[in-house]
Amino acid sequence: MKKKVHDGKDGFEPSATLEIPPLQSSKINLVYPAPEDELYDPFSQRPQTLQYSDFGAWAHMVKGGMGTGIMAMPMAFKYGGFVLGLIGTPVVGLVAVHCVCLLVATAQHLYVRARVPSMTMPEVAYYSFKCGPSYLRRYAVYARIFVQLVLFLTYFFTIISYSIFIGAALQQLVEQWTGDSVLDGRVYIAILALPLIPLGQVRQMRQLVPCSVLANACIVVGFAITLYYLLDEQPGLSRVSMAPTLIGVPIFFSTAIYSMEGIGTVMPVENTMRNPGRLGGWNGIASRAMAFVVAIFTTIGALGYLKFGEAVLGSITLNLDSDLIPAQVVKALLAAAITLTHPLQFYVVFELVVPIIESRVSTPSLRNWAQIGMRMTLVTLSLLVAIAVPNLELVIALMGAVLFSSLGLLIPAGVHLVSELARWEDDKLEQPGRAVPARRVLTVAKDGLLLLLSLLTTCAGVYSALDNESKSESSSTQ
């Protein structure tokens, strides 16, 4: 085998070119010295006790992609128009699952290159730069910090939107049952502390599988009832706009990205599933989960927009007639599903806090109490923010534009691009003068386009969401 030549200036030692285990099909250069006949299988180095089945992984992936956003899709169709909604929703799903596959492929490549059995998403960013081209290695720490910040904000605001959604659903149900406006909407959000704080104490991903399965069941039943309601006396196309407005297009894409994006749960799932090699790829568990999600989201979005037209609200459940028992059942089921989903999304948030606690608290018993206290604090803080900002539509639009576009597009494409550039540099060192393969050039170009798409979605989405909100406020004051 050929030896890779390094000058040693960047802190990396000369390494042997080793073949990846059967988990992958290409060759890579390990960062650290290793015998040429040694193969590193990262999956065999993981603890076997806390792993779960492919079905558990599929359930987590579906649940990660189906939150409050499923009922926001009719609103997305309103901004994007009926035609763009039908075409754009599967396209967004295709791009989203492709980015998931990029993240998984990059992580599993880096496991062998860096000889690490598992990584979090920030660690994938760190090692992609640390094992990347020599001119990018100095930015590894900054890449990790950036991903940690985006990941924390994304899923912290996700659980905030969950609290807003559940609180609004509970308020409608209580007012329907009592026939009177008993409490302010903010009080219902505050009451959520009773179930959410205990659920936030769940510490193992495996223990959350029943929650994900039950939440998925609630959503499927609620989806079936909603579908029946939407198909009842379905109006024609005269109530909907076929073409989008210029401002509406970015809001459609940012809302669709927010609704279907669940990439923050990918690495926790990959790190704890029994067969992580089956997660990525177009035939993998993630792709099958996304196909299921896209089918449901497109159906709800199209039928909800056809039913209510321009009067559709930020969540389709808010449009359902509260006098009807099926509508009340749907709201109760979705509120239960989102409540059960909350600990899965909170798991991503707290995974970023654990290293801070472990670095500052050395005693095991104190670490346990520190975890309990910090979990309670974060859940309480999310509820306080939800009470202060109860506008679900604006929260969804801004989250999709800024956070989920960065997390779902920018970061997976970025780490994959850096990894490809590292292979490019390796090829030049091993075979000087050899032409770069066309496939690698196309891969780099495609990753670059995804980065550009992320930036455009962020800028246009923020502008459109704020502009639309200002127009809504001005019209309401007139």
Secondary structure, 3 states (H helix, E strand, C coil): CCECCCCCCCCCCCCEEEECCCCCCCEEECCCCCCCCCCCCHHHHCCCCCCECHHHHHHHHHHHHCCHHHHHHHHHHHHHCHHHHHHHHHHHHHHHHHHHHHHHHHHHHHHHHHCCCCCCHHHHHHHHHHCCCCCCHHHHHHHHHHHHHHHHHHHHHHHHHHHHHHHHHHHHHHHHHHCCCCCCHHHHHHHCHHHHHHHCCCCCHHHHHHHHHHHHHHHHHHHHHHHHHHHCCCCCHHHCCCCCCCCHHHHHHHHHHHHHCCHHHHHHHHHHECCHHHCCCCCCHHHHHHHHHHHHHHHHHHHHHHHHHHHCCCCHHHCCCCCCHHHHHHHHHHHHHHHHHHHHHHHHHHHCCHHHHHHHCCCHHHHHHHHHHHHHHHHHHHHHHHHHCCCHHHHHHHHHHHHHHHHHHHHHHHHHHHHHHHHHHHHHHHCCCCCCCHHHHHHHHHHHHHHHHHHHHHHHHHHHHHHHHHHHHHHHHC
